[in-house]
Amino acid sequence: MTSITVFGSGHIGAAVAGIGVAAGADVQVIDRDKAKAAAIPGVTPAAWSEEITGDIVILALPYPAEASVVAEYGKQLAGKVVVDPSNPVDFSTMDLALPQGVHSAAEELASKLPNSKVVKAFNTDFAATLASGTNDGAPTTVMAASDSEEAKKALQAVVEGADLRFVDAGPLKRASYMEGFGALQMVLAMNGGTQWTSGFKVVK
């Protein structure tokens, strides 16, 4: 059985945990508020500092919070598939906000976790479409970028196991495109051009 650990029990954390449960995975959710994690159906809740049990680890946290996970859990993340759904946005301007010379949050994370297989995924979808699994009558599309084909295939099995659609976006360097797209969707939703229940769909 696939095992997944999700850090965070906010909207995205609850949605991706639900995808894991729907796919038949053993899902652990780690949160500083264990009671909040326990409110997600079908998961095993865990408090911060408890041991990771998943082979796939999803950091469903704001971009600035990823550093604390690396500091606390870096050694445990070695050898694991680590999924980054963050969009590194300065909410005062809605511009992408990364340290100078860094092309994407996912590539920065990979540089800090050289023994992990980092995947950029779930950042181009709003939580509502991830939770429902559908978008305008079509399966919600999850894009993923990684330098590890093995890691992408592992995530693909989970996504498709929950009846969502998976699209391979290529190597991890494409994460910068995905983060720009994620930020754009947020801007459109905030400006009223779209809604927080909106999204994109792939028409074949």
C-alpha positions, 0 to 999 in steps of 0.5 A: 500500500502506498503511504503518504504524509501530508504536512499541514491540514489547511484547505490544500492539506485536507484536499490532498490528504483526501486524494490519498485516502480516495486512492487507497493510500495510508495517509498521515497528516502532521500538524502543530494542531493535532486536533485539526489534523484529526478532523480530516476523514480517513487519516492518521493524525500526528503532532509536529515532531512525530516521525514521518510514516509516508514514502510520499511527503506532501508539504501543504504549507505556505512557502516560508514554512517549508524551511522549518520542515527542512530544519526539523525533518531533513534527515527523515526526508532522505530517499522520499518523494517530497511534493511541493505545492507552494506558490511563493507569493508576496501577498502585498503585491501578488508578485512572486517572491523568491531569494535572488538567484532562485528560479522556483520554490521547488528548485530551492527545496531540492537544493536543501534536500539533495537526497530526496526526490522533489516534485512540484505539484498541486500548486496550479489547482485550488483546494476546491477542485482538488477536494471535489476531483472535478472541474467544469465536468472534467476530472481535476488536472494535476500537473507535476514537474520533477527530475525523477521519473520514478517520483512522478510515476509514484504521484501519478498512481495516487492522483489517478487512483483518486480518478483525477487527471495527471499531466507530466510537466517535465523536469523540475526546471519547469516548476518556475512556469507552474509557480507563475501560473499558480500565482496568476490564477490567485490574482485572477480569483482575487480580482474577481476575474475568476473564482476560488472554485475555478480552475483549468481543465484539459480538453482532449 
